[in-house]
Amino acid sequence: MNPYTSYATGEPIADTKAPKGPIAERWDTRRFEAKLVNPANRRKHTVIVVGTGLAGGSAGATLAEQGYHVVQFCYQDSPRRAHSIAAQGGINAAKNYRNDGDSVHRLFYDTVKGGDFRARESNVHRLAQISVQIIDQCVAQGVPFAREYGGLLDTRSFGGVQVSRTFYARGQTGQQLLLGAYQALSRQIAAGNVEMHPRTEMLDLVVVDGRARGIVARNLVTGEITTHVADAVVLASGGYGNVFYLSTNAMNSNATAIWRAHRRGAYFANPCFTQIHPTCIPRTGDHQSKLTLMSESLRNDGRIWVPRAPGDTRPPNEIPEEERDYYLERIYPSFGNLVPRDIASRAAKNVCDEGRGVGPGGQNRRGGAAGSPVEGGGGRREGVYLDFADAIRRMGRKKVEEKYGNLFDMYERITAENPYEVPMRIYPAVHYTMGGLWVDYDLQTTVPGLFAIGEANFSDHGANRLGASALMQGLADGYFVLPSTINDYLARVPALEPVTGDHPAVAGAVAETEDRLRRLLAVDGDRTPDSFHRELGELMWDRCGMARSDRGLREALDRIPEIREEFWRRVRVPGTGEELNQSLEKANRVVDYLELAELMCLDALHRTESCGGHFREESQTPDGEAARKDEEFSYAAAWEFTGTGRAPVLHKEDLVFEYVHPTQRSYA
Ligand SMILES: Cc1cc2nc3c(=O)[nH]c(=O)nc-3n(C[C@H](O)[C@H](O)[C@H](O)COP(=O)(O)OP(=O)(O)OC[C@H]3O[C@@H](n4cnc5c(N)ncnc54)[C@H](O)[C@@H]3O)c2cc1C
């Protein structure tokens, strides 16, 4: 038996900060009970913020505006190039401008249900409440949200909901929101309140006397290793979907900041909860290093279908209407093409498994879980149509262009097919990670003084994130939640001893980092870091992707340590550590993926239920839908690190549902 799977179960953890009382009053109560730091004292505190995406950018700007001294990091050349800039479709808010029955409670309800009842009610309700403020804040900053004829902000619908609550700026919502946060951050940089370190990567966390007190970082241009100390550290370093190698994430998004924090004591929650997005451009071959998302907003007007008959290779416009299967509309008539992402993704996989996929076949080796009929993929066709012919007939091409023009252009540039004339082809791809560092209601991890916000934490989306909710959560965390809760930590913490570079905790973290980089350079093997990353990604997609099975996960858990061992024997990193060395950066990130992947598979193995993005083949209803096991698994799984390759300890946070009672999700 693999010793890694013999994990122990430790003390349960409780979210001790969420106040009792009516859910709608909890956030007000918490803010009132939280201690404040006197404005004059704030400038005496230094806060490190790692990341400048929507979560980090908004947090850094807001903390500096409050008077804290902020030291901020990103690995891009400019804070405004963070991965958040790629977000296309929109941001949710319970404004109810459409008067279509939306409310804070409905957004809360949809999010808890959409997350398959694996999120904490108090957090989700707060998120829904704050959503309304986010839109006001961003409008005040000048974010150019789309407007409708009457002047009100326009909205559209995203999956898993029956109201129209998604605010957008064409297909560039993330970019426009990030420019808003970036201008607020730039103001604080110019004012000297934020010390910005671009092109600098955090490689370790410094923990002194059990509290997060700083980071070890590497200047990516010169290779210089530096240390930075502070009174608190905030990780806003994004998600870890790139552990699968191919994903819709930016190429450089990685897990290092949160994984290194995990190794220093921060519990990692629900690592197996990965979101596979249904509308991505299908993979075309082995040469690819990146997948491209087509925004979920397209499902507002595009209709998804495949041929009724398996093996039908006729061009789409030669397949008559009665020989098409609009399978989402057929199986889920109430939500149709707007079912949540996990459901739409699995349905696409199912029709492709039945041999009804479209597009070129034989190129895509990625397949189903071990033992499934399509194990390894086997060259089947992986694609379904997303067809706008009806929408163009109904609204006219001009209107479709106005709504989705830039997405259509992007699709055509990548595929050389004109989606105004032939249906788009789409297939699910890894997109977002619901798992992340465990945080309490204050967004504090299990390491006092270490906070995690945005996609880096596990908090609000349960086992499946609804579309347009990541931007909402990142900005809620950064503009509103963290700036209130961090005060409480800083006000209560006993006077912190000054920490200098020769403190053993700092020197130890630096020595470990330098040693790791030296070892990577010294192997001098014959395989690139990328080749290991690709191999790991293939394994993860096959065994821990859209469908997981006991057998497949155990195989992956046996294989990952072998890849890790081979990595340390055969990796080749040219150049030196004292220069710009992207191979070294990559290798160091792969080291962390090779450990994180193991934890993801263990988490997936131990959760023998299906929920949200985690579909266990052994746990399905007779009609093939995901079957949750609430009695056994109504908890967040928070894992404690005990050493590389050593079985971690599982701590459970029981989930209590007082307002939205778990039911089998139905979108039919
Ligand atoms: C293609 C695409 C489209 C999307 N569209 C939408 C959408 O329409 N609506 C929606 O709600 N969500 C969308 N999402 C999800 C959403 O974009 C992300 O979840 C969100 O932007 C994450 O924001 P973040 O601030 O947490 O992290 P990121 O934007 O990923 O920022 C991470 C930051 O951390 C820094 N960083 C990371 N590690 C380190 C380190 N070790 N050292 C120093 N700095 C570090 C990076 O430099 C960067 O500044 C989309 C995602 C993708 C991939």
The ligand as an SDF file (V2000), in Angstrom:
LIG
                    3D

 53 58  0  0  0  0  0  0  0  0999 V2000
   -9.4950   32.9150  -19.3570 C   0  0  0  0  0  0  0  0  0  0  0  0
  -10.1920   33.1860  -18.0690 C   0  0  0  0  0  0  0  0  0  0  0  0
  -11.3520   33.9360  -18.0400 C   0  0  0  0  0  0  0  0  0  0  0  0
  -12.0140   34.1840  -16.8410 C   0  0  0  0  0  0  0  0  0  0  0  0
  -13.1590   34.9250  -16.8510 N   0  0  0  0  0  0  0  0  0  0  0  0
  -13.7900   35.1720  -15.6830 C   0  0  0  0  0  0  0  0  0  0  0  0
  -14.9820   35.9640  -15.6620 C   0  0  0  0  0  0  0  0  0  0  0  0
  -15.4540   36.4300  -16.6910 O   0  0  0  0  0  0  0  0  0  0  0  0
  -15.5660   36.1900  -14.4660 N   0  0  0  0  0  0  0  0  0  0  0  0
  -15.0680   35.6950  -13.3010 C   0  0  0  0  0  0  0  0  0  0  0  0
  -15.6340   35.9530  -12.2430 O   0  0  0  0  0  0  0  0  0  0  0  0
  -13.9210   34.9720  -13.3090 N   0  0  0  0  0  0  0  0  0  0  0  0
  -13.2800   34.7010  -14.4550 C   0  0  0  0  0  0  0  0  0  0  0  0
  -12.1350   33.9510  -14.4410 N   0  0  0  0  0  0  0  0  0  0  0  0
  -11.5110   33.6040  -13.1630 C   0  0  0  0  0  0  0  0  0  0  0  0
  -10.7800   34.8330  -12.6240 C   0  0  0  0  0  0  0  0  0  0  0  0
  -10.1710   35.5220  -13.6760 O   0  0  0  0  0  0  0  0  0  0  0  0
   -9.7070   34.4910  -11.5990 C   0  0  0  0  0  0  0  0  0  0  0  0
  -10.1930   33.5790  -10.6620 O   0  0  0  0  0  0  0  0  0  0  0  0
   -9.2680   35.7440  -10.8630 C   0  0  0  0  0  0  0  0  0  0  0  0
   -8.8970   36.7470  -11.7860 O   0  0  0  0  0  0  0  0  0  0  0  0
   -8.1150   35.4500   -9.9260 C   0  0  0  0  0  0  0  0  0  0  0  0
   -7.7110   36.6730   -9.3600 O   0  0  0  0  0  0  0  0  0  0  0  0
   -6.6160   36.7160   -8.2300 P   0  0  0  0  0  0  0  0  0  0  0  0
   -6.3910   38.1530   -7.9180 O   0  0  0  0  0  0  0  0  0  0  0  0
   -6.9830   35.8080   -7.1310 O   0  0  0  0  0  0  0  0  0  0  0  0
   -5.2910   36.0950   -8.8970 O   0  0  0  0  0  0  0  0  0  0  0  0
   -4.5060   36.4520  -10.2520 P   0  0  0  0  0  0  0  0  0  0  0  0
   -5.2040   37.4190  -11.1080 O   0  0  0  0  0  0  0  0  0  0  0  0
   -4.1260   35.1280  -10.8200 O   0  0  0  0  0  0  0  0  0  0  0  0
   -3.2170   37.1880   -9.7430 O   0  0  0  0  0  0  0  0  0  0  0  0
   -2.1730   36.5060   -9.1120 C   0  0  0  0  0  0  0  0  0  0  0  0
   -1.1140   37.5150   -8.7630 C   0  0  0  0  0  0  0  0  0  0  0  0
   -0.1810   36.8970   -7.8810 O   0  0  0  0  0  0  0  0  0  0  0  0
    1.1320   37.0890   -8.3380 C   0  0  0  0  0  0  0  0  0  0  0  0
    1.8940   35.9310   -7.8910 N   0  0  0  0  0  0  0  0  0  0  0  0
    1.5450   34.6240   -7.9180 C   0  0  0  0  0  0  0  0  0  0  0  0
    2.4980   33.8710   -7.3580 N   0  0  0  0  0  0  0  0  0  0  0  0
    3.4660   34.7150   -6.9590 C   0  0  0  0  0  0  0  0  0  0  0  0
    4.7070   34.5430   -6.3120 C   0  0  0  0  0  0  0  0  0  0  0  0
    5.1410   33.3440   -5.9380 N   0  0  0  0  0  0  0  0  0  0  0  0
    5.4520   35.6430   -6.0790 N   0  0  0  0  0  0  0  0  0  0  0  0
    5.0310   36.8870   -6.4380 C   0  0  0  0  0  0  0  0  0  0  0  0
    3.8630   37.1030   -7.0450 N   0  0  0  0  0  0  0  0  0  0  0  0
    3.0930   36.0340   -7.2970 C   0  0  0  0  0  0  0  0  0  0  0  0
    1.0270   37.2400   -9.8360 C   0  0  0  0  0  0  0  0  0  0  0  0
    2.1410   37.9570  -10.3160 O   0  0  0  0  0  0  0  0  0  0  0  0
   -0.2940   38.0320   -9.9320 C   0  0  0  0  0  0  0  0  0  0  0  0
   -0.0150   39.3980   -9.7340 O   0  0  0  0  0  0  0  0  0  0  0  0
  -11.4890   33.6770  -15.6500 C   0  0  0  0  0  0  0  0  0  0  0  0
  -10.3320   32.9110  -15.6560 C   0  0  0  0  0  0  0  0  0  0  0  0
   -9.6960   32.6490  -16.8590 C   0  0  0  0  0  0  0  0  0  0  0  0
   -8.4920   31.7640  -16.8540 C   0  0  0  0  0  0  0  0  0  0  0  0
  1  2  1  0
  2  3  1  0
  2 52  2  0
  3  4  2  0
  4  5  1  0
  4 50  1  0
  5  6  2  0
  6  7  1  0
  6 13  1  0
  7  8  2  0
  7  9  1  0
  9 10  1  0
 10 11  2  0
 10 12  1  0
 12 13  2  0
 13 14  1  0
 14 15  1  0
 14 50  1  0
 15 16  1  0
 16 17  1  0
 16 18  1  0
 18 19  1  0
 18 20  1  0
 20 21  1  0
 20 22  1  0
 22 23  1  0
 23 24  1  0
 24 25  2  0
 24 26  1  0
 24 27  1  0
 27 28  1  0
 28 29  2  0
 28 30  1  0
 28 31  1  0
 31 32  1  0
 32 33  1  0
 33 34  1  0
 33 48  1  0
 34 35  1  0
 35 36  1  0
 35 46  1  0
 36 37  1  0
 36 45  1  0
 37 38  2  0
 38 39  1  0
 39 40  1  0
 39 45  2  0
 40 41  1  0
 40 42  2  0
 42 43  1  0
 43 44  2  0
 44 45  1  0
 46 47  1  0
 46 48  1  0
 48 49  1  0
 50 51  2  0
 51 52  1  0
 52 53  1  0
M  END
$$$$
